[in-house]
């Protein structure tokens, strides 16, 4: 006999944020298994001795939140470190916009539909995905001329 709570779930609307969290985990797991299973695979995109802005912001955030512990002889995190990390946020945002715009272009060139892209981005419609691409393209283009 089926429990009533199980049949009730069949008629409840799906929880979009929960489904998205499951897809996020599955995406990270898939890419890790296929393209970052070894130390050399994980490190191939980063510089061995220089942090990129994203890594620097993540490191300071992790140290400030207590998610990462400083080593014994490491200087303690201070206000200047926090301000330095905040200084890098516009750069990280611009880099991420450029990365996303490039990935959208590559996805389209490899045959993904706007609906597939919308699903991957967690957007509701193909039109929303196209509009996002247009905004990113405009931002990255104007950012390139600002420098």
N, C-alpha and C positions, 0 to 999 in steps of 0.2 A: 504494500500500500504506500502511496506517495504522501509525503509530508505536505501539509497545506502551504507552508512557507515556500516550498520548492515550486509549486504550481503558481503561487502568487507572483514569484519572480519572473515567470514567463510573460506576465501581463504588465510588468513594471517597465517603464522606459529605461533604456540603458543609461548608465552613468558615464557621460562623455569624458570627464576628467579621469575617472578610473581606467577607462579604455585607453586613454592617451598615456597614462602612466605605464600601463602594461606594454604598449607599443614602444615607449621610450626605452624601457628595460630590454625588450626584445631586440630593438635596433642596436643598442650598445653591445649586447651579448653577441649578436650576429657579426658586427664589424670587428669586435675583439677576436672572436674565433677565427674569422676568415683573413683578417689583415693586421692583427696586433697580438698574435699568440706568443710571440717571442720578444725578448728585450730589444733586439735589433729592429724588429718591425715597429715596435712602439716608439722607438727613438729616432726613426729615420727622417721624420719631418721637422724635428727640433734641432737647434744648435746645441752642441755638446757643452759649451761653456758660457753661453750668454742666454739669459732669459728673454723670451719675447714678452711684449706688454701683457698679454693675457695671463701667461704663467706668473708674472710678477704680481698682478692684481690678485690672482687666486692664492698665491703664497701668503701675501700680506693678510688677506681676508681669513685664510685658514689659521694663521698665527693669532690674529686678533680674536677670533671666535673660539680659540682653544682646540680646534680640530687637528691642528698640527702643533707639535711641541718643539720649542727651540732646542738646539743642541747645547751641550754644556757650556762651551766657550762662545756661543753666539750672542751678539748684542741683543738686548731686549727691544721689543717692538716699541716705537715711540710715536708721538704725534707727527713728526716729520715723515716717518714711514707711511703713515696713513694718508697724509696729504700727497705724498709722492704717488701712492696707488690711485688716489682720486684723480690726480693729474693725468694718469694714463687712461682713464675711462673713455674719454672722447676718442682716443686712438683705437682702443679695443672695439668700441662701437663701430667706428669707420671700417676697421679691418673685418669685423663680422659682417657688415653690410656688403663689403666687396666679396667676401667669401660666399655669402648667400646668393648674391646676384650671379656670381660665376657658376655656382652649383645649379642654379635654376637654368642658366643658359646651357650648361652641359647636359642637364636632364632633358631639356627640350630637344637638343641636338641628338640625343640617344633614343628619342621616340616616346618619352613620357608625355602623356596628355596633361592638360592643365588640371583636369579632375584628379589624376594620380598625384600631381604635385600638391594640389589643395589638400588631399587626404594626408600626405606626408607632413605637411606644415600644420595640420590641425585646423584648416580653414574649411568653411562650409561649401564653397562653390568654386568652380573653375574661374569664374569672373573675379572672385576675391584673390585668387592666386595670380592671375594676370595683372590685376591692379597693384598687388604687392611688388611684383617684378618691375612694373613701371616706376613705382615710387623708389625702389632700391636703385634702379638704373639711373634715375634722375639724381638721387642723393650722391651716388658714387661718382657720377659725371661732374656734378657741381663741386664735390669735395676735391676732385683732381685738379680743377681749375683754381681752387682757393689756395693751393700750395705754391 
